[in-house]
Amino acid sequence: MQTDFTEKQLQDPATQRSNQILRSCVHCGFCTATCPTYQVLGDELDSPRGRIYLIKDMLENERVPDEKTVKHIDRCLSCLACMTTCPSGVHYMHLVDHAREYIEQNYKRPLTDRLLRWVLAQILPYPTRFRWALIGAKLGRPFRFLMPDARLRAMLEMAPKHIPPVSRNDDPQRFAPKGAPKKRVALMTGCAQKALNTDINDATIRLLTRLGCEVVVAKGAGCCGALTHHMGKVADSHKAAAANIQAWTREIDGQGLDAVVINTSGCGTTVKDYGHMFRNEALAADAARVSAIAMDISELLVQLDLPGGQHKGMTVAYHAACSLQHGQKIKNHPKDLLKNAGFTVLEPSDSHLCCGSAGTYNLMQPEISGLLKQRKVRTLEAKNPDVIAAGNIGCMMQIGSATQIPILHTVELLDWSTGGPLPRAMQQGHEMGTAVPILR
């Protein structure tokens, strides 16, 4: 793609990067075949190629974003399926991130939109605030039909039936390995996950210590910054990311770390991008060090001696989170680990398509998100599995809200298969009458 940025414009590092990305696009349109919003809406401007044209025009002309441009960019899920499909290596993620930052700085949204985005940015990254908001949403859920805005109704509907108790495992501390130590790792406990599902971190700690890892929850680490980053709120996202970089760097420079382990793939994609996010800032070197050792939990587990063959006969429908398969290019590790543990792993049709969660997308774009959710749940249920497994809390909440089949994090099943407790979601499945076999 030919671009026409001025020398002055190219002095800005973000514009310089966007120029590189735009120039790599050859207009082939392969991305439209795997873009969820284009599949649902059929509008060229709701495809990556269409958005690229809008972004190019907006940035080159330094114009105030118009409502049309903002609408189509807001509709992007950042699922990054286009990056998996693209034969030219267009790094769409960095481009759309720059566009969102530009819109945040130059476009005045309607008052209701500004308030809604401010509320989400002030609640979701903070586990205690989020927990209180979930309690309020749970109480208000029966009255959701009174809400005039579909987005407000979506917020009330998001509240889980069961709000888990606080887990003290999320507090800064060290967990000693069982037996001979093999690795020392920092676990990112996250933010929303700590309010929505405390079992995932608990299972991760049990499993890693059982396999010989010393697990550290570093003081000062918290939200990865992804939720605000995808809203274009760069100051907020960089503040959260900087706190993590500093917390994990202290551990690296102290007793050392073999890995920063992340069990929420949306966070993992962002942490692995810290080196790029901070490339022109004082924390550039430390950010690059952190990104270099950041690992999804499945990446670490394939390096460890994980026992297998415990639960043959149980069928697991594996949902590939977009941030894992497209953002981090991790496709086989979770499935191989589950198979090695003895589970029969099934994959739904169109497994490359997003479930519609995408951070705050299911709250900000509930209609499109709802269509994608129905499509995803339909393909998963068609496999008639005993349980559904995924590697991202957002996907788990999205899919779990529309099916009676228990949905668990992959690490919960692996923990159970190696001596951990029966996952809570499976216990609740039995209580609700869902047929989930208890295999010994």
C-alpha positions in Angstrom: 0.0 0.0 0.0 1.4 3.4 -0.9 1.4 6.0 1.9 2.0 9.7 1.9 3.1 10.7 5.4 5.3 13.8 5.7 8.8 13.7 7.2 7.4 15.6 10.2 4.7 13.0 10.8 7.2 10.2 10.6 9.2 11.7 13.4 6.4 10.3 15.7 7.4 6.7 16.6 3.7 5.5 16.5 3.1 7.0 13.1 6.4 5.6 11.8 5.3 2.2 12.9 1.9 2.5 11.4 3.5 3.6 8.1 5.6 0.4 8.1 2.5 -1.7 8.7 0.4 0.1 6.1 3.1 -0.3 3.5 3.1 -4.1 4.0 -0.6 -4.4 3.1 -1.1 -5.6 -0.5 -5.0 -5.3 -0.5 -5.4 -9.1 -1.1 -8.5 -9.4 1.1 -7.5 -12.8 2.6 -8.3 -11.2 6.0 -11.9 -10.8 5.2 -12.4 -14.6 5.1 -11.5 -15.0 8.8 -12.7 -11.7 10.3 -15.6 -12.3 12.6 -17.3 -8.9 12.2 -17.2 -9.2 8.4 -18.6 -12.7 8.6 -21.5 -11.4 10.7 -22.1 -7.9 9.1 -20.9 -8.4 5.6 -19.6 -4.7 5.4 -16.2 -4.2 3.9 -15.5 -1.4 6.4 -16.0 -4.0 9.1 -13.1 -6.0 7.8 -9.4 -5.5 8.5 -8.8 -4.3 4.9 -11.6 -1.7 5.2 -10.4 -0.5 8.6 -6.9 -0.2 7.3 -8.2 2.2 4.6 -10.0 4.2 7.2 -7.0 4.4 9.5 -4.7 5.4 6.7 -6.9 8.2 5.7 -7.4 9.4 9.3 -3.7 9.3 10.2 -2.3 10.7 7.0 -4.6 13.7 6.9 -4.4 14.2 10.7 -8.1 14.7 10.6 -10.6 14.7 13.5 -12.1 11.2 13.5 -15.7 11.1 12.2 -18.5 9.0 13.6 -18.3 6.5 10.7 -14.6 5.8 11.2 -15.0 5.5 15.0 -17.9 3.1 14.6 -16.1 0.7 12.4 -12.9 0.7 14.4 -14.8 0.3 17.6 -16.4 -2.8 16.1 -13.0 -4.5 15.7 -12.6 -7.3 18.2 -8.8 -7.3 18.1 -9.1 -11.1 17.8 -6.1 -10.9 15.4 -7.4 -13.7 13.2 -6.4 -11.4 10.3 -2.8 -11.6 11.4 -2.9 -15.4 11.2 -4.4 -15.3 7.7 -2.3 -12.4 6.2 0.3 -13.7 3.7 2.1 -10.3 3.9 2.7 -10.2 7.7 0.6 -7.1 8.3 0.9 -6.4 12.0 -2.7 -5.2 12.4 -2.6 -5.2 16.2 -0.1 -2.3 16.4 -2.0 -0.4 13.7 -5.4 -0.6 15.4 -3.9 0.1 18.8 -2.5 3.4 17.3 -5.8 4.2 15.7 -7.6 3.8 19.1 -5.1 6.0 20.8 -5.5 8.6 18.1 -9.3 8.4 18.4 -9.2 8.7 22.2 -7.1 11.9 21.9 -8.9 13.5 19.0 -12.6 12.4 19.1 -15.2 13.6 21.6 -17.6 10.7 22.1 -21.2 11.2 23.2 -21.6 11.8 26.9 -23.1 8.3 27.6 -20.2 6.7 25.8 -17.6 8.7 27.7 -19.2 7.8 31.0 -19.5 4.1 30.2 -15.9 3.8 29.1 -14.7 5.8 32.2 -16.7 3.5 34.5 -15.3 0.4 32.8 -11.7 1.7 33.1 -12.2 2.6 36.7 -13.7 -0.8 37.7 -12.6 -3.7 35.6 -8.8 -3.5 36.3 -9.3 -3.3 40.1 -10.4 -6.7 41.6 -12.0 -5.2 44.8 -14.0 -2.6 42.9 -15.0 -5.2 40.3 -16.2 -7.6 42.9 -18.4 -5.0 44.4 -19.7 -4.1 41.0 -20.5 -7.7 40.3 -22.5 -7.9 43.6 -24.4 -4.8 42.5 -25.0 -6.2 39.0 -26.2 -9.5 40.5 -28.8 -7.6 42.6 -29.9 -5.5 39.7 -30.0 -8.4 37.2 -33.8 -9.1 37.6 -34.5 -5.5 36.6 -32.3 -5.4 33.5 -35.3 -5.1 31.2 -35.8 -1.6 32.6 -32.4 -0.5 31.3 -32.8 1.8 28.2 -29.3 1.0 26.9 -28.4 -2.5 25.6 -24.9 -2.0 27.0 -26.2 -1.5 30.5 -28.3 -4.6 30.1 -25.2 -6.5 29.0 -23.4 -5.3 32.1 -26.1 -6.7 34.4 -26.3 -9.9 32.4 -22.6 -10.4 32.8 -22.8 -10.9 36.5 -22.1 -14.6 37.4 -24.6 -16.6 39.4 -21.9 -17.5 41.9 -19.3 -14.8 42.9 -16.3 -16.7 44.3 -14.8 -16.0 47.7 -11.5 -14.0 47.8 -8.5 -16.2 47.4 -5.5 -15.4 49.6 -3.3 -17.1 47.1 -3.5 -13.9 45.0 -1.6 -11.9 47.7 2.1 -11.3 47.2 3.9 -14.4 48.5 6.1 -17.4 47.6 4.9 -21.0 47.1 7.6 -23.6 47.6 7.9 -26.5 45.1 7.1 -30.0 46.0 10.2 -32.1 45.8 13.4 -31.0 43.9 13.1 -27.5 42.5 13.1 -27.2 38.7 12.1 -23.6 38.0 11.4 -20.3 39.7 8.5 -18.5 38.1 6.3 -15.4 38.7 2.6 -15.9 38.3 0.6 -13.1 37.0 -2.7 -13.3 39.0 -4.4 -10.5 36.9 -7.3 -8.4 37.8 -10.8 -9.4 36.4 -9.9 -13.1 36.9 -9.4 -12.5 40.6 -13.0 -11.4 40.9 -14.6 -13.7 38.4 -12.9 -17.0 39.0 -10.4 -17.6 41.8 -10.1 -21.3 41.0 -7.8 -20.7 38.0 -4.9 -19.2 39.9 -5.4 -21.7 42.8 -5.2 -24.6 40.3 -2.2 -23.1 38.6 -0.3 -22.8 41.8 -1.1 -26.3 42.9 -0.1 -27.8 39.5 3.2 -25.8 39.2 4.4 -26.5 42.7 3.5 -30.2 42.2 5.7 -30.2 39.1 8.7 -28.7 41.0 8.2 -24.9 40.4 8.7 -22.3 43.0 5.9 -19.8 42.3 6.1 -16.2 43.3 3.3 -13.7 43.3 5.3 -10.5 43.0 4.5 -7.5 45.2 3.2 -4.6 43.0 2.1 -6.7 40.0 -1.6 -6.4 38.9 -3.6 -5.7 35.8 -1.7 -6.1 32.6 -3.2 -3.0 31.1 -5.0 -4.7 28.2 -8.5 -3.5 29.1 -7.6 0.2 29.0 -5.0 -0.3 26.2 -7.7 -1.5 23.8 -9.8 1.6 24.7 -7.0 3.8 23.6 -6.3 5.0 27.2 -2.6 4.8 26.9 -1.7 6.6 30.1 -3.8 4.2 32.1 -2.5 1.1 30.4 1.1 2.1 30.6 0.8 2.9 34.2 -0.5 -0.6 34.9 2.1 -2.2 32.7 4.9 -0.2 34.3 4.0 -1.5 37.7 4.2 -5.1 36.4 7.5 -4.5 34.7 9.0 -3.0 37.9 7.6 -5.8 40.1 8.9 -8.6 37.9 12.3 -6.9 37.2 12.9 -6.8 41.0 12.4 -10.6 41.0 14.6 -11.1 38.0 17.4 -9.0 39.6 16.8 -10.6 43.0 16.6 -14.4 43.1 16.0 -14.6 39.3 13.1 -15.9 37.2 12.8 -18.5 34.6 9.5 -17.3 33.4 6.6 -14.9 34.0 3.7 -17.2 33.7 0.3 -16.0 32.6 -2.9 -18.1 32.6 -5.2 -15.5 30.9 -4.2 -15.5 27.3 -5.6 -11.9 26.7 -3.1 -10.7 29.3 -0.3 -12.9 27.8 -0.6 -11.2 24.4 -0.3 -7.8 26.0 2.6 -8.7 28.3 4.5 -10.2 25.4 4.1 -6.9 23.7 5.5 -4.8 26.6 8.8 -4.6 24.7 7.1 -2.8 21.8 4.8 -0.7 24.1 7.8 0.8 26.0 10.4 0.8 23.2 10.8 4.5 23.4 10.5 5.0 27.2 12.8 4.7 30.1 11.6 1.2 30.9 12.5 -0.1 27.4 15.2 -2.5 28.5 13.3 -3.9 31.5 10.1 -4.2 29.4 12.0 -6.2 26.8 13.5 -8.5 29.5 10.0 -9.2 30.9 8.5 -9.8 27.4 11.3 -12.2 26.6 10.4 -14.5 29.5 6.6 -14.1 29.4 4.9 -17.5 28.9 1.4 -18.8 28.6 0.9 -21.5 31.2 0.7 -24.1 28.4 4.1 -23.1 27.2 5.6 -23.8 30.6 3.8 -27.0 31.2 5.1 -28.6 28.0 8.6 -28.1 29.4 7.7 -29.9 32.6 7.2 -33.6 33.3 3.4 -33.7 33.4 2.0 -37.2 34.3 -0.6 -38.5 31.8 -3.3 -41.0 31.3 -5.5 -40.2 34.3 -9.0 -39.6 32.7 -9.5 -41.6 29.5 -13.0 -41.5 28.2 -13.9 -38.0 29.2 -14.5 -35.7 26.2 -13.3 -32.1 26.2 -14.4 -29.6 23.6 -11.4 -27.2 23.4 -12.2 -23.6 22.6 -9.1 -21.8 21.2 -9.0 -18.3 22.6 -8.2 -15.7 19.9 -5.5 -14.1 22.0 -3.8 -17.6 22.3 -4.1 -19.0 18.8 -3.8 -15.7 16.9 -2.1 -13.3 19.3 0.5 -15.7 20.7 0.4 -18.3 17.9 -0.1 -21.1 20.5 -2.4 -23.7 18.9 -1.3 -27.2 19.9 0.1 -27.0 23.4 -3.2 -27.0 25.3 -4.7 -29.7 23.2 -1.5 -31.9 23.5 -1.5 -31.4 27.3 -5.1 -32.5 27.6 -4.6 -35.5 25.4 -1.5 -36.5 27.3 -3.6 -36.3 30.5 -6.0 -38.8 29.0 -8.8 -36.6 27.8 -10.4 -37.0 24.4 -10.1 -33.6 22.8 -12.6 -32.3 20.3 -12.5 -29.1 18.3 -15.5 -27.2 17.0 -16.0 -26.1 13.5 -14.7 -22.7 12.6 -12.5 -22.8 15.7 -10.5 -19.8 14.4 -13.5 -17.5 14.9 -13.9 -15.3 18.0 -16.6 -16.1 20.7 -17.3 -12.3 21.0 -15.9 -11.7 24.4 -12.7 -9.7 23.5 -12.1 -7.8 26.7 -14.9 -5.2 27.1 -16.3 -5.9 23.6 -19.2 -7.9 24.9 -20.2 -4.9 27.0 -19.6 -2.2 24.4 -20.9 -4.1 21.4 -23.5 -6.5 22.9 -25.4 -7.2 19.7 -22.5 -8.3 17.6 -21.0 -10.1 20.6 -24.2 -11.9 21.1 -24.3 -13.2 17.5 -20.7 -14.5 17.8 -21.5 -16.1 21.1 -24.5 -18.0 19.7 -22.4 -19.2 16.8 -19.6 -20.3 19.0 -21.8 -22.1 21.6 -23.7 -23.9 18.8 -20.5 -25.3 17.3 -19.2 -26.4 20.8 -22.4 -28.0 21.8 -22.6 -29.9 18.5 -19.6 -31.9 19.7 -21.7 -33.1 22.7 -18.7 -32.9 25.1 -18.6 -33.6 28.8 -16.9 -30.3 29.5 -15.5 -27.3 27.5 -11.9 -26.1 28.1 -10.4 -22.7 27.4 -7.4 -20.6 28.3 -8.9 -17.2 28.9 -11.3 -16.0 31.5 -13.2 -13.7 29.1 -14.0 -16.6 26.8 -15.1 -18.7 29.7 -17.5 -16.1 31.0 -18.9 -15.4 27.5 -19.4 -19.1 26.6 -20.5 -20.1 30.0 -23.3 -17.6 30.0 -25.0 -19.5 27.1 -24.5 -23.2 27.8 -25.2 -25.7 30.6 -22.0 -27.6 29.7 -19.4 -26.9 32.4 -16.6 -24.7 31.1 -13.2 -24.8 32.8 -9.7 -23.4 32.3 -7.3 -26.0 30.8 -5.1 -25.8 33.9 -8.1 -26.8 36.1 -8.4 -30.1 34.2 -4.7 -30.7 34.3 -4.5 -30.0 38.0 -7.4 -32.4 38.6 -5.8 -35.1 36.5 -2.6 -34.9 38.5 -4.1 -35.1 41.9 -5.9 -31.8 42.4 -9.5 -31.5 43.6 -12.5 -31.9 41.3 -13.0 -28.5 39.6 -15.8 -26.4 41.2 -17.5 -25.9 37.8 -17.9 -29.7 37.5 -19.3 -29.9 41.0 -21.8 -27.3 40.1 -22.6 -29.2 36.9 -23.6 -32.2 39.0 -25.7 -30.1 41.3 -27.6 -28.7 38.2 -28.0 -32.2 36.8 -25.5 -31.8 34.0 -24.0 -35.2 33.0 -20.3 -34.9 33.8 -18.6 -38.3 34.7 -16.5 -38.4 37.8 -13.5 -40.5 36.8 -11.2 -41.9 39.3 
